[in-house]
Amino acid sequence: MMDPWFEDVLLELLRAGAVALILARLLHGGRGGPLLAAPGGRLIVGGFGLVLFGALIDITDNFPALNRLVVVGDTPVQAFLEKLVGYLGGFTLVAVGVWRWLPAVAAGLAQRAQIAAQSGEAPAEPAEAMRRLARSQAFLHTVLETMGEGVLVVGADRRIRYANLKAEQLLGWPAGGLDGEPLEVVTGAEGPAREAVVRSLAEGTEEGRVEADLLARGGAALPVDLALAPLQGGGGVVVTFQDLRARRQLEAELRRMAAQDPLTGLANRRELERLLRLELGRAARHGRPLAVLVLDVDRFKLVNDGHGHHAGDRVLVELARRLRGLTREVDVVGRLGGDEFVVVLPETDLSGGLAFAERVRAAVGERPFQVDGLELPVTVSLGVAAFPDHGESLRALLVQGDRALYAAKAAGRNRVSAGGTG
């Protein structure tokens, strides 16, 4: 039985080879060849060139050495180049090129028939002309139905005249179900998608990439990346679109990773400072108090030295869990770095901050931390600063909270101290 990896590579090579053969055939005759000289010919050639580029990038997924050669490696950037630039961009160019090329072919056939009539030569047999037309239509249908992106053709009357298989699948319609339906069925009565299509129909201009929502059957929103190209003669517009749900999920995950401490899942230093600035601005605007707690683990180095850094990491994870269990939804909990944490308490004055800090100290020290079958006694020291008592800026509050923390440690650890003391 063929190895799945080898089968995957073989299929990808065959696909790339087939596209390369098509491209070579299209380029036959060079710049003066009949295809490049025709309207839309350069778009078709360029489209297949992008498809070949995407296919070659796809092959590098299976070979780490090739990943290094293309620099981007097996990353979201590579996926962007392969799927969006290569396949989506390529097939979009091919589709638009074919729509522009077919009228030129028809005009050329008519001109040849006229010349033949004037010269006394017999025009092509009707049966042969019909066969040629059928082959062109079959070619166009195959291209559109095998595209990985949705394609809609919207007529000048704003009704859908064609939807390819991918468009019907993404939008949840049966085969042929969109034919004749008004544009608003997939765009809604208003919004960026409808505005872009209507503008392209009215002005006869191409639209670049437009991120918008289409409506699937049943009313669910489908985030897509749109491209629009008007048909010659004002007969309508070709709309191609790609499903953005996977990309949106990836972007959300990247944003989460950029804002989250990878060990504890709390806000990292950058996100913590951003949220603290927001809360300070809100407190200043409304004249409300705000408390900031700065805390760290007492003698944390002894945990790392005596039980290893893995045990130290487990202590930090458990501390983060206990802090989240004590805070409200509006509170902000973050890790500054190492074993140092910060808790931001909106609508809380200095006395409230000190009381909460005592609850944290008691909750941490009331029972040992369970780490790999060991019971480790853990205590924390806390410093509390309040707005506006100890400052009105992020830096001032963190400095005062840090000073209070060191005062608590100097007083014997496992204590709470307020800013301005010690």
C-alpha positions as CSV (number, residue, x, y, z in Angstrom):
1,M,0.0,0.0,0.0
2,M,1.4,3.4,-1.0
3,D,2.7,5.5,1.9
4,P,0.3,8.5,2.6
5,W,3.2,11.0,2.6
6,F,4.5,9.7,-0.8
7,E,1.0,9.7,-2.2
8,D,0.4,13.3,-1.1
9,V,3.7,14.4,-2.6
10,L,3.0,12.6,-5.9
11,L,-0.4,14.2,-6.2
12,E,1.1,17.6,-5.5
13,L,3.8,17.1,-8.1
14,L,1.3,15.9,-10.7
15,R,-0.9,18.9,-10.0
16,A,2.1,21.3,-10.4
17,G,3.2,19.5,-13.5
18,A,-0.3,19.7,-15.1
19,V,-0.4,23.4,-14.3
20,A,3.1,23.9,-15.8
21,L,2.1,22.1,-19.0
22,I,-1.0,24.3,-19.3
23,L,1.1,27.4,-18.8
24,A,3.7,26.3,-21.3
25,R,0.9,25.6,-23.9
26,L,-0.7,29.0,-23.2
27,L,2.7,30.7,-23.7
28,H,3.3,29.0,-27.0
29,G,4.2,31.6,-29.6
30,G,5.7,34.0,-27.0
31,R,4.5,37.6,-26.5
32,G,3.1,37.7,-30.1
33,G,1.1,34.5,-29.6
34,P,-2.6,34.5,-30.2
35,L,-3.6,34.2,-26.5
36,L,-1.4,37.0,-25.2
37,A,-2.6,39.2,-27.9
38,A,-6.2,38.7,-27.1
39,P,-8.1,40.6,-24.4
40,G,-7.9,38.8,-21.1
41,G,-5.1,36.6,-22.4
42,R,-2.5,38.1,-20.1
43,L,-4.9,37.6,-17.1
44,I,-5.3,33.9,-18.0
45,V,-1.5,33.4,-18.3
46,G,-0.8,35.4,-15.1
47,G,-3.5,33.4,-13.3
48,F,-2.1,30.1,-14.1
49,G,1.3,31.4,-13.2
50,L,0.0,32.2,-9.7
51,V,-1.7,28.8,-9.5
52,L,1.7,27.2,-10.3
53,F,3.3,29.4,-7.7
54,G,0.8,28.2,-5.1
55,A,1.3,24.6,-6.1
56,L,5.0,24.9,-5.7
57,I,4.7,26.5,-2.3
58,D,2.3,23.7,-1.3
59,I,5.0,21.1,-2.2
60,T,7.4,22.6,0.3
61,D,5.0,21.6,3.2
62,N,6.5,18.1,2.8
63,F,10.2,19.0,2.7
64,P,11.8,20.9,5.6
65,A,14.8,21.6,3.4
66,L,12.6,23.3,0.7
67,N,10.9,25.3,3.5
68,R,14.2,26.9,4.2
69,L,14.8,27.7,0.6
70,V,11.5,29.6,0.3
71,V,12.3,31.4,3.5
72,V,8.8,31.6,4.9
73,G,8.7,28.0,5.9
74,D,5.6,26.1,7.1
75,T,3.9,29.3,8.6
76,P,0.8,31.4,8.3
77,V,2.7,33.5,5.8
78,Q,3.3,30.4,3.6
79,A,-0.5,29.5,3.9
80,F,-1.3,33.1,2.8
81,L,1.0,32.8,-0.2
82,E,-0.3,29.4,-1.2
83,K,-4.1,29.8,-0.6
84,L,-4.7,33.5,-1.1
85,V,-2.0,34.7,-3.5
86,G,-1.6,31.5,-5.4
87,Y,-4.9,29.7,-5.7
88,L,-7.4,32.4,-5.0
89,G,-5.5,35.1,-6.9
90,G,-4.7,32.7,-9.7
91,F,-8.1,31.3,-10.3
92,T,-9.7,34.8,-10.0
93,L,-7.4,36.1,-12.7
94,V,-8.2,33.0,-14.9
95,A,-11.9,33.4,-14.4
96,V,-11.8,37.2,-15.2
97,G,-9.5,36.5,-18.1
98,V,-11.8,33.9,-19.6
99,W,-14.8,36.2,-19.3
100,R,-12.9,38.8,-21.3
101,W,-11.4,36.3,-23.8
102,L,-14.6,34.6,-24.9
103,P,-16.2,37.7,-26.5
104,A,-13.0,38.3,-28.4
105,V,-13.0,34.7,-29.6
106,A,-16.6,35.1,-30.8
107,A,-15.8,38.3,-32.6
108,G,-12.8,36.7,-34.2
109,L,-14.9,33.8,-35.5
110,A,-17.5,36.2,-36.9
111,Q,-14.7,38.3,-38.6
112,R,-13.2,35.1,-40.1
113,A,-16.6,34.1,-41.5
114,Q,-17.1,37.6,-43.0
115,I,-13.6,37.5,-44.6
116,A,-14.3,34.0,-45.9
117,A,-17.6,35.2,-47.4
118,Q,-16.0,38.2,-49.1
119,S,-13.2,36.0,-50.6
120,G,-15.6,33.4,-51.8
121,E,-14.5,30.7,-49.4
122,A,-17.0,28.6,-47.6
123,P,-17.4,29.5,-43.9
124,A,-16.9,26.9,-41.3
125,E,-19.6,24.3,-41.0
126,P,-22.3,25.2,-38.4
127,A,-21.7,21.8,-36.7
128,E,-18.0,22.6,-36.3
129,A,-18.8,26.1,-35.0
130,M,-21.1,24.5,-32.5
131,R,-18.5,22.0,-31.4
132,R,-16.0,24.8,-30.8
133,L,-18.5,26.8,-28.8
134,A,-19.3,23.7,-26.7
135,R,-15.7,23.0,-26.0
136,S,-15.2,26.6,-24.9
137,Q,-18.2,26.4,-22.6
138,A,-17.1,23.1,-21.2
139,F,-13.6,24.5,-20.5
140,L,-15.1,27.6,-18.7
141,H,-17.5,25.4,-16.7
142,T,-14.7,23.1,-15.6
143,V,-12.6,26.0,-14.4
144,L,-15.4,27.6,-12.5
145,E,-16.8,24.5,-10.9
146,T,-13.4,23.3,-9.7
147,M,-12.2,26.6,-8.2
148,G,-11.6,26.6,-4.4
149,E,-13.3,30.0,-4.2
150,G,-16.9,31.0,-4.6
151,V,-18.0,32.7,-7.8
152,L,-21.2,34.6,-8.4
153,V,-22.3,36.4,-11.6
154,V,-24.7,39.2,-10.9
155,G,-26.6,40.7,-13.8
156,A,-27.3,44.3,-14.4
157,D,-30.8,43.8,-12.9
158,R,-29.0,42.8,-9.6
159,R,-30.1,39.2,-9.8
160,I,-27.8,36.3,-9.5
161,R,-27.3,34.6,-12.9
162,Y,-24.7,32.0,-11.9
163,A,-23.2,30.5,-8.8
164,N,-20.4,27.9,-8.9
165,L,-20.3,24.8,-6.7
166,K,-18.1,26.4,-4.1
167,A,-20.3,29.4,-3.7
168,E,-23.4,27.2,-3.2
169,Q,-21.6,25.1,-0.6
170,L,-20.3,28.0,1.4
171,L,-23.6,29.8,1.3
172,G,-25.6,26.6,2.0
173,W,-27.7,26.5,-1.2
174,P,-28.5,23.5,-3.3
175,A,-27.3,23.2,-6.9
176,G,-28.9,25.9,-8.9
177,G,-30.8,27.3,-5.9
178,L,-29.3,30.8,-6.3
179,D,-30.1,31.2,-10.0
180,G,-32.4,34.2,-10.4
181,E,-32.4,35.2,-6.8
182,P,-31.9,38.9,-5.9
183,L,-28.5,40.1,-4.9
184,E,-29.8,40.9,-1.4
185,V,-30.3,37.2,-0.7
186,V,-26.5,36.9,-0.2
187,T,-25.6,40.5,0.8
188,G,-28.5,41.7,2.9
189,A,-30.3,44.9,2.3
190,E,-27.3,47.0,3.2
191,G,-23.6,46.6,4.1
192,P,-20.2,46.7,2.5
193,A,-20.7,43.6,0.2
194,R,-23.9,45.0,-1.4
195,E,-22.4,48.5,-1.7
196,A,-19.4,47.1,-3.5
197,V,-21.4,45.1,-6.0
198,V,-23.9,47.9,-6.7
199,R,-21.0,50.4,-7.2
200,S,-19.2,48.0,-9.6
201,L,-22.4,47.5,-11.6
202,A,-23.1,51.3,-11.8
203,E,-19.6,52.5,-12.5
204,G,-18.3,49.5,-14.4
205,T,-15.1,49.4,-12.3
206,E,-13.2,46.6,-10.7
207,E,-13.1,46.4,-6.9
208,G,-10.0,45.3,-5.1
209,R,-10.1,43.1,-2.0
210,V,-13.1,43.9,0.2
211,E,-13.6,42.2,3.5
212,A,-17.3,41.9,4.3
213,D,-20.0,39.5,5.4
214,L,-22.2,37.5,3.1
215,L,-25.4,35.9,4.2
216,A,-25.6,32.1,4.2
217,R,-29.0,30.5,3.6
218,G,-30.8,30.8,7.0
219,G,-29.3,34.2,7.8
220,A,-25.9,33.2,9.3
221,A,-23.1,35.7,8.5
222,L,-20.1,34.4,6.5
223,P,-17.0,36.6,6.6
224,V,-15.4,36.7,3.2
225,D,-12.8,38.4,1.1
226,L,-14.4,39.8,-2.1
227,A,-13.1,40.7,-5.5
228,L,-15.3,42.1,-8.3
229,A,-14.8,42.5,-12.0
230,P,-17.4,44.0,-14.3
231,L,-18.4,42.1,-17.5
232,Q,-17.8,43.8,-20.9
233,G,-20.8,45.8,-22.2
234,G,-22.3,46.4,-18.7
235,G,-23.9,43.1,-18.6
236,G,-23.1,42.4,-14.9
237,V,-20.3,41.8,-12.5
238,V,-18.3,38.7,-11.5
239,V,-17.9,38.3,-7.8
240,T,-15.3,36.0,-6.4
241,F,-15.0,35.4,-2.6
242,Q,-13.0,33.3,-0.1
243,D,-14.2,32.1,3.3
244,L,-12.3,34.0,6.0
245,R,-13.5,32.0,9.0
246,A,-10.2,30.1,9.3
247,R,-8.1,33.2,8.9
248,R,-10.2,35.1,11.4
249,Q,-9.8,32.3,13.9
250,L,-6.0,32.4,13.3
251,E,-5.9,36.1,13.8
252,A,-7.9,35.9,17.0
253,E,-5.5,33.2,18.3
254,L,-2.5,35.3,17.4
255,R,-4.0,38.3,19.2
256,R,-4.6,36.1,22.2
257,M,-1.1,34.8,22.2
258,A,0.3,38.3,21.9
259,A,-1.7,39.4,25.0
260,Q,-1.4,36.3,27.2
261,D,1.3,35.0,29.4
262,P,2.1,31.6,28.0
263,L,2.7,29.9,31.4
264,T,-0.2,31.1,33.5
265,G,-2.7,32.3,30.9
266,L,-2.9,35.7,32.6
267,A,-2.4,39.0,30.9
268,N,1.3,39.5,30.0
269,R,3.2,42.6,30.8
270,R,2.2,44.5,27.7
271,E,-1.4,43.7,28.0
272,L,-1.4,44.4,31.7
273,E,0.0,47.9,31.1
274,R,-2.5,48.5,28.3
275,L,-5.5,47.5,30.5
276,L,-4.2,49.5,33.5
277,R,-3.9,52.6,31.4
278,L,-7.5,52.1,30.3
279,E,-8.7,51.7,33.9
280,L,-6.7,54.7,35.0
281,G,-8.3,56.8,32.2
282,R,-11.8,55.7,33.2
283,A,-11.1,56.4,36.9
284,A,-9.8,59.9,36.1
285,R,-12.8,60.7,33.9
286,H,-15.3,59.7,36.4
287,G,-13.5,60.6,39.6
288,R,-13.5,57.0,40.9
289,P,-10.8,55.2,43.0
290,L,-8.6,52.4,41.8
291,A,-6.3,50.1,43.7
292,V,-3.2,48.2,42.3
293,L,-1.7,45.2,44.1
294,V,1.9,44.1,43.4
295,L,2.8,40.7,44.8
296,D,5.4,38.0,44.5
297,V,6.2,34.6,46.0
298,D,8.3,34.6,49.2
299,R,11.7,32.9,48.8
300,F,10.7,31.6,45.3
301,K,14.3,31.0,44.5
302,L,14.4,28.2,47.1
303,V,11.5,26.4,45.3
304,N,13.4,26.5,42.0
305,D,16.7,25.5,43.6
306,G,15.3,22.8,45.8
307,H,12.7,21.2,43.5
308,G,13.6,22.4,40.0
309,H,12.2,25.0,37.6
310,H,9.3,22.7,36.7
311,A,8.1,22.8,40.3
312,G,8.5,26.6,40.3
313,D,6.3,26.8,37.2
314,R,3.6,24.7,38.8
315,V,3.6,27.0,41.8
316,L,3.1,30.1,39.5
317,V,0.3,28.4,37.7
318,E,-1.5,27.5,40.9
319,L,-1.0,31.0,42.2
320,A,-2.5,32.4,39.1
321,R,-5.5,30.0,39.5
322,R,-6.1,31.2,43.1
323,L,-5.8,34.8,42.1
324,R,-8.5,34.4,39.4
325,G,-10.7,32.6,41.9
326,L,-10.6,35.7,44.2
327,T,-11.1,38.5,41.6
328,R,-14.2,39.9,40.0
329,E,-14.9,39.9,36.3
330,V,-14.0,43.6,36.1
331,D,-10.6,43.1,37.8
332,V,-7.4,42.7,35.8
333,V,-4.8,40.0,36.8
334,G,-1.5,39.9,35.1
335,R,2.1,38.6,35.4
336,L,4.8,41.2,35.1
337,G,7.5,38.6,34.9
338,G,9.2,36.0,37.0
339,D,7.2,35.5,40.2
340,E,5.8,39.0,40.2
341,F,2.1,39.5,39.6
342,V,-0.2,42.6,39.5
343,V,-3.9,42.8,40.3
344,V,-5.9,45.9,39.2
345,L,-9.1,46.6,41.2
346,P,-11.4,49.2,39.6
347,E,-13.8,51.1,41.9
348,T,-11.7,50.2,44.9
349,D,-10.0,52.6,47.3
350,L,-6.9,52.1,49.4
351,S,-8.7,50.5,52.3
352,G,-10.6,48.2,50.0
353,G,-7.3,47.3,48.3
354,L,-5.6,46.5,51.6
355,A,-8.6,44.3,52.6
356,F,-8.5,42.4,49.3
357,A,-4.7,41.9,49.6
358,E,-5.2,40.3,53.0
359,R,-7.7,37.9,51.5
360,V,-5.1,37.0,48.8
361,R,-2.4,36.5,51.4
362,A,-4.7,34.2,53.5
363,A,-5.9,32.3,50.4
364,V,-2.4,31.5,49.3
365,G,-1.0,30.5,52.7
366,E,-4.0,28.6,54.0
367,R,-3.1,25.3,52.3
368,P,0.1,24.0,50.7
369,F,0.5,23.9,46.9
370,Q,0.4,20.3,45.5
371,V,3.3,19.9,43.1
372,D,4.2,16.4,41.7
373,G,3.0,14.7,44.8
374,L,4.7,17.2,47.1
375,E,3.1,19.7,49.5
376,L,4.9,23.0,49.2
377,P,4.1,25.7,51.7
378,V,3.9,29.0,49.8
379,T,3.4,32.6,51.0
380,V,3.3,35.9,49.2
381,S,4.1,39.5,50.1
382,L,1.9,42.3,48.7
383,G,2.2,46.0,48.2
384,V,-0.9,48.2,47.6
385,A,-1.0,51.5,45.8
386,A,-4.2,53.5,45.1
387,F,-5.3,56.2,42.6
388,P,-5.2,59.0,43.3
389,D,-3.6,58.7,46.7
390,H,-0.2,57.4,45.5
391,G,-0.1,58.9,41.9
392,E,-2.2,59.3,38.8
393,S,0.0,57.5,36.2
394,L,0.8,53.9,35.5
395,R,4.4,54.3,36.3
396,A,3.7,56.1,39.6
397,L,1.3,53.4,40.8
398,L,3.6,50.5,39.9
399,V,6.6,52.2,41.6
400,Q,4.6,52.8,44.7
401,G,3.2,49.3,44.7
402,D,6.7,47.9,44.2
403,R,8.1,50.0,47.1
404,A,5.3,48.8,49.3
405,L,6.0,45.2,48.3
406,Y,9.6,45.5,49.4
407,A,8.5,47.1,52.6
408,A,6.4,44.0,53.3
409,K,9.3,41.7,52.6
410,A,11.6,43.8,54.8
411,A,9.1,43.5,57.6
412,G,9.3,39.7,57.6
413,R,7.4,38.6,54.4
414,N,3.9,37.1,54.2
415,R,2.6,40.6,54.8
416,V,0.7,43.4,53.2
417,S,2.0,47.0,53.0
418,A,0.6,50.2,51.6
419,G,2.2,52.6,49.2
420,G,4.1,55.5,50.9
421,T,5.1,53.3,53.8
422,G,8.3,51.6,54.7
